[in-house]
Amino acid sequence: MSKPTALIVEDDRDIVALFRHVLDIAGYQTEIVLDGKDAMDRLGVIRPNIVLLDLQLPRMSGVEILKRMRDDERLMRVPVVVITAYAPYADSLPVEPDLLLLKPVDINQLSSLVQRLQATQGALDEPAHDFVTGLYTLPFFNVRMTFSLERIKQSSFRRFGVLFADVTEMDELKLHLDENEMRDFLRKLADQFRVTLRPTDTMAWSSERGLFFTLIEDIPTPEAPLKIAGRLRDSMKRYLESNDRGIGLRANVGVLLCDAEYDGIEQILDDIEIARSRLREGLFTNPSIFDREMLGDRG
């Protein structure tokens, strides 16, 4: 199996040496570019698994590189970690990176990020969207969760949410529908996500888990994601009632609030499964907000 590739775009050779050391240990094949224009030319040839990007570069700024990557269909999904010594400048970026690291970079923080990315290495090589629903696939969603988790680890007072929607009796429904009818059902069910949530939200479907997912990055109060979950439950409920066939289809919707105490996304997914089971058992109202304390601390 070939190594994943990391492109380091940084003109400070001491910082480059530090980044390269961390990435080499993690098993990445690293490539270094010291100039913004050369970096953009190189990105026209390769599609790295991750880009570490300084904002202040000769000939072309990191901001321009980030904008061009996000506008390029081939590169728009490549995770970009922006590195800068100027926090106010970073706050005014016209395009949001996946993660922001402030100089001097904490070597432990960078190592932790790289280790978490190992679990999602193959996501960029797989289709980003599910063939049936048109939503993101779980591997791509896991990449987004990895960066969301890393962001809150930089400021432990913050949290993000993972909204999940579970349709009960789905296996029973499959006995009543042929393959094309089932695909049409799922496609229209996914549309309830699209009309209820923001177009910019990261929405995903996992056929293996039988769950819909959405990231909620900004949580001013616990009531905010609960309102979103309630709107989604009502939208899905209306659709399911019109396609019930006497089966008793029901949409259970919950939001797991994720803090910096989570070690990785597998723990998050495990807690979502526990929350899903408790909703199915009727132990919580539908929808509900969950956190680590409610579900049992993983220690």
N, C-alpha and C positions, 0 to 999 in steps of 0.2 A: 504494500500500500504506500503510495507516495505521501510525503509529508505535506501538511497544510502550509500555505505561504503567508508570510507577514511582510508588508511593505512599510518600512520606516522612512518617513519624510521629515527630516530634521537636519538643520545645518550646524548644530552644535555637536562636535565629534565625541565629546565626553558623554553627553546624554545618549547619543547613538550607541556607544559601547555598552552602556548600562542596559538599554532596551534590548540590544542584541543578545546580551548574556542571558537575560530572563527568558526571552523567546527561544533561544537555542536549547536551554535546559528543558523547556516545555515541549520540545519536539517540533518546533516550527522551522521551516526553511526561510531564513530572513534575507531580505533584499533592501539595500539602503540607497536612498536618493537624497542629495543635499540641496537640491534646487527645485523650486516649484514648477517651472516649465518642464524640466526633465521628468518630474514626477507625473505630470499630466500626460506626457508622451509615453511614459512607461505604462500607465494605466490604460492606454489605448491598445496595448499588446497583451497585458496579463490581467487576470481577475483574481486578486489575492483573497485570502480568507479573512483578513483583517488589515486595516490601515491605521498606523499611528501617525498623526498629522500635526505638525507644528503650524501655528497660524502666521508667524512672521518668517517668511521665506524670501530668498532672492528671486526676482523675475516674475513670479506669480504667487500671490498670497494663498495661505491655506484656506481662507474663506472662499476664494474663487474655485479652488480645487473641490471643496466640499459641495458647493453649488452645482458644479458641473457633474460631479458623481451622482448627486440626487436627481439630476435631470436626464441621466443616461440609464436607459432601461437595463443595460447589461451590468451596470455598477451600482445601481440604486440600493440594492440589498446588502452590499458589502458593509459590514460594521466599521464605523470610523470612530476612533478615539482621538479627540482633539486635545492637544497639549499646549498650554500657554502659561505665561507668567503674569498675565494681566486679566484678573477676574472681571473687572468692569467691561472690558472689551469682549470677553467671552459671553457675558450676559446679553449683549446686543447683537449676537450673531443672527443673520437673516435666515439661516438654515440650522436646524437643531442637529447636533451630532448624536451618536448613540451614547457617548459618554464623554465627560470633560475631566481631565486631570490637570491640576495646577502645579506649576513648577515651584519649588523643587519636588519632583515626583517621589512619592513614597514607594520604595522598592517592594515592600511587602504587599502594598495595595495592588501594584501592577502584577505581581506574581499571583495574587489571589484571583484577579480578573482572568488572567491567562489560563489558570487551572480550571476555572468554571467554564471557560469556553471550550475546553476539551470535549465536554459531553455533547456539544452541539456542532462538532467539526463538519459533519457531512451535510448539514442543513442547506448550505449554499449550493450544493451540487444536486439537490433534489428540487422538484417543482415547488414553487412558492405557494401556489394556490391548489386547493382541492378541486379535482376534476368535476365533481358533482355539484357542490355548493358554490364554488367560486370564492369561498373564504380562504384565508391562509391555512396552511397545513400546521399540524402540531410541531414538527421540527422547527419551522420558521418561527412559530410563536414562542418556542423555548428560547430561541436566540434573543428575542425581544425581552422575555422575562429575565434572562441572564443579565442584560444591561440595566434593566429596571432595578434588579436586586443590587447590582454594584453601585448604582446611583444613591440608593438609600443607605448603603454602608458608608458612603462618604459623609452623610449627614444623618445620624442615627435617629433624629427626632422625626424624620419623615417616614411616610408609609405609601405603598401603592396597593391597588386592589386587583384581584383577578375575579371577574364575574364569570360564573359558570351556569349553564342551563342544561337541565337533564329532562328528557322526555321519557316518562314511564311507559311501559307496555310496548316499547318499540319492537321487541322480538315478536310479540303477538301480531303486530301490524304487518310484519314481513310475511306472515302466513296468508294474509288476505290480498297482498299486492304482488304483481309481477315485478321484474327488475326495473323496467322502464317507469312503472307507476311509482315505485319506491324512490327512484331518483328524482322524479318530479315532485314528490312529497317533500323530500329533503331540500330540494332547491327552493321551493316556495317557503319552507320553514326558515331557511337561511335568510330569505328576504325580510322576515320579521325583524331580524337583527339590523339589516341595512336601513330600514325605514325608522327604527326606534333609536339607533345609536348614531354617533357622528361619523361622517364618511372617513375622517382621518383616524378613527379608532382602529386598533389592531384586533380584528375579529377572526376567529379560527374555528375549524370543525375537526374533531378527531373521530374518525370512524371506528378506530380501535377501542377508544374509551366510551364512545357514544355520547360525547359532550360537546357543547358549544362553549367557546371561551372569548373573553374580551378583557383587555388591559384597561385599567382605570388609573392613570398616572397621578392626577391631581385630586386629592381628597381633603377639601377644607373641613368637612365634618362627616361623621359616620352617616348622617341622614342623607347626604348627597348621593352616594352610591346606592343607598336603599331605594331612593326615588327612581333611579335609573332601572334598578332591578324590578321594581314594581311595574313600571311602564312596559318593560320587556315581557314580564310574566303575562300581563293583560293582553299584549299583542299576540303572543304565542297561544294563549288560551283561546282567543277568538278563532284563530286559524285551526287549532286542534279540534275544537267543538264542531267545526264545519266538515271535518274529515275523520270523525271519530269511529264510525262504523260499529258503534256499540261496544267498542273495546275498552273504553275508559281511559283514553290518553290524557295525560296531565303533564304540565310543564312545571318543574321545580327550579327555582332560580335562587342563587345565593351569591354572596361576595365574600371572598377570603381577603382580609386585610393582612398584608405582608409587611413585616418589619425587618430590621437589620439582623435579628437573631436567627433568621433562616440561613442555614449553611449553603443551600443550593436549591435549584428548582425542583429536584426530585422530592425534597421534603414538602415543598409547596403543593406539588401534584398529589402526594400522599394525603395531605390534609384536606385537599379538595375532595378526594374519594371518601374520606371519613364524613365530611360535611354533607356530601351527596347522600350517603347512607342514612344519616340522621334526618335529613329532609324526607326521604322516602318512608322512614319509619314514623313520620309525623311528630318527631320530638321537638321540632322547631316550626315556627310559623313560616309561611311561604309568601314572599321571599324573606331571607334572613341574612344578617351580617355575622361572619365568623372571624375568630382570630386564634392565635396559638393557645392562649389561656383557656378558651372555651373547649378546644379540641384535645387539650392535653399537651403540655410542654414536652418537646422532644429532647430537651436537655442538651 
